[in-house]
Amino acid sequence: MLAANYTTVRNKLKEYCDLVSDNDEAIVVTRKQDRNVVILSLDRYNEMEKMIRNAQYSNKLDRAFAQLDAGYGQVHELIED
C-alpha cells in the first residue's frame, strides 16, 4: 500500500491510476484533518464487497442456527403436488 498527499496524486493522477490498475496497488491519499481516502482497482473493490456480503450472509446463517438450537424453529409439513 502506497501513500501520497492529495496534491501529488492530483498532479500525477494517471501514474497513480496505472499503479493501481497494473500492479494491484492500493493508494492512500492523505488529506487535511484526517479525511484520507483510498484508491483501489475495481477488481479489488468488488472482491472486498463480495467478502463483506459473504460475511453478512454467514452471520445470518449463524443466527438462524442459534435460533434453531434454542428451540425457536417450527416444523412444517411439505405440500405435495
C-alpha positions as CSV (number, residue, x, y, z in Angstrom):
1,M,0.0,0.0,0.0
2,L,1.4,3.4,-1.0
3,A,0.6,6.7,0.5
4,A,0.7,10.1,-1.2
5,N,-0.7,13.5,-0.5
6,Y,-3.7,14.9,-2.4
7,T,-1.7,17.4,-4.4
8,T,0.8,14.8,-5.6
9,V,-2.0,12.4,-6.6
10,R,-3.8,15.2,-8.4
11,N,-0.7,16.2,-10.4
12,K,0.2,12.6,-11.3
13,L,-3.3,11.0,-11.4
14,K,-2.6,8.9,-14.5
15,E,0.6,7.5,-13.0
16,Y,-1.2,6.6,-9.7
17,C,-4.2,5.1,-11.6
18,D,-1.8,3.0,-13.6
19,L,-0.1,1.8,-10.4
20,V,-3.5,0.8,-9.0
21,S,-4.7,-1.0,-12.1
22,D,-1.5,-2.5,-13.4
23,N,0.1,-3.5,-10.1
24,D,-3.0,-4.1,-8.0
25,E,-1.7,-1.4,-5.7
26,A,-3.8,0.5,-3.2
27,I,-3.1,4.2,-2.7
28,V,-3.9,6.1,0.5
29,V,-4.5,9.7,-0.4
30,T,-3.7,11.8,2.6
31,R,-5.7,14.9,3.2
32,K,-6.1,17.5,5.8
33,Q,-7.9,16.8,9.1
34,D,-7.6,13.0,8.7
35,R,-10.0,12.9,5.8
36,N,-8.0,10.3,3.9
37,V,-9.3,8.2,1.1
38,V,-8.1,5.0,-0.6
39,I,-7.9,4.4,-4.4
40,L,-8.4,0.7,-5.3
41,S,-8.8,-1.1,-8.5
42,L,-12.4,-2.1,-9.4
43,D,-11.4,-5.8,-9.1
44,R,-10.1,-5.4,-5.6
45,Y,-13.2,-3.3,-4.6
46,N,-15.5,-6.0,-6.0
47,E,-13.6,-8.7,-4.0
48,M,-14.0,-6.7,-0.8
49,E,-17.7,-6.1,-1.4
50,K,-18.1,-9.8,-2.0
51,M,-16.3,-10.7,1.2
52,I,-18.5,-8.3,3.1
53,R,-21.7,-9.8,1.6
54,N,-20.4,-13.3,2.4
55,A,-19.6,-12.4,6.0
56,Q,-23.1,-10.8,6.4
57,Y,-24.7,-14.0,4.9
58,S,-22.6,-16.2,7.2
59,N,-23.7,-14.2,10.2
60,K,-27.3,-14.6,9.2
61,L,-26.9,-18.3,9.0
62,D,-25.1,-18.4,12.3
63,R,-28.0,-16.5,13.9
64,A,-30.6,-18.8,12.3
65,F,-28.8,-21.9,13.5
66,A,-28.5,-20.5,17.0
67,Q,-32.3,-19.8,17.0
68,L,-32.9,-23.4,15.9
69,D,-30.7,-24.7,18.6
70,A,-32.5,-22.6,21.1
71,G,-35.8,-24.2,20.1
72,Y,-37.3,-21.3,18.1
73,G,-37.8,-23.3,14.9
74,Q,-41.1,-24.7,13.6
75,V,-41.7,-27.9,11.8
76,H,-44.0,-27.7,8.7
77,E,-45.3,-30.4,6.5
78,L,-44.3,-30.3,2.9
79,I,-47.1,-29.5,0.4
80,E,-47.4,-32.4,-2.1
81,D,-48.4,-31.6,-5.6
